[in-house]
Structures are given as structure tokens and as C-alpha cells.
């Protein structure tokens, strides 16, 4: 009985989120923290930006992100670049997410990030709309 109630509650919450996602003005970014499944996150605290078939030099592995703005035509934040090698680096960066696209599902995504540190600036392409 408890599992049926829990299932109904989860299903109701999921349907509420899906119903409101299409009309939502929230903007996300696709984080590729798992090779199995990229996820859309809103104002993430950490995010690996690495589109399919991209070299590590074309991506960014960000952590401890703090966003001052999120949801407009661009988002501005600070954090740390960790790199893609062990031991992980801890390089302070300024990040600007921009170029919003609207997917068929109604989800809006930032598709570009500019990551700047004392070592220079990288323009990183985030993965676009996720297929269902």
C-alpha cells in the first residue's frame, strides 16, 4: 500500500514538472557529468560541459559555481575549472553562459559558455537539445 501511494505521489510530481516545463521561462544547461546520460540543470553548482565526440580541449569541467545571474540572455558566475586529468586542478574562473535555444519540448538551454582564467579564455559549446 505504501509503495502504491509513493508511486502515485512521484507520478503526480513528475507530471506537474513536465506540464510546467514547457511553459516555464527557466533556462538550463546540459551537463555531461555521466557518459551514460547527459542532464539539464538550472544554475548548476557543478557541470562538465563536453558534447558528444568532443575532445577534452573543447570542454570544461566546472565546480563550485556561484551564479550572480541566471535565466536571461546570458548568465554570469564564478567557480573553478577542474580539468580532465588526475589530480583535478582548482583554477578560479569567471563563466558566462549565453546563446539560448528553445527546444521542441519547450525547454530553453544555454548552448555556449565563455570560461576565463589567468591562463586565458575558452569558448565552450554545450550540448544542445536532448532527444527523447
Helices and strands as residue ranges (DSSP letters): H 2-21, E 27-31, E 39-41, E 47-49, G 56-58, E 60-67, E 74-81, E 91-102, E 108-117, E 120-125
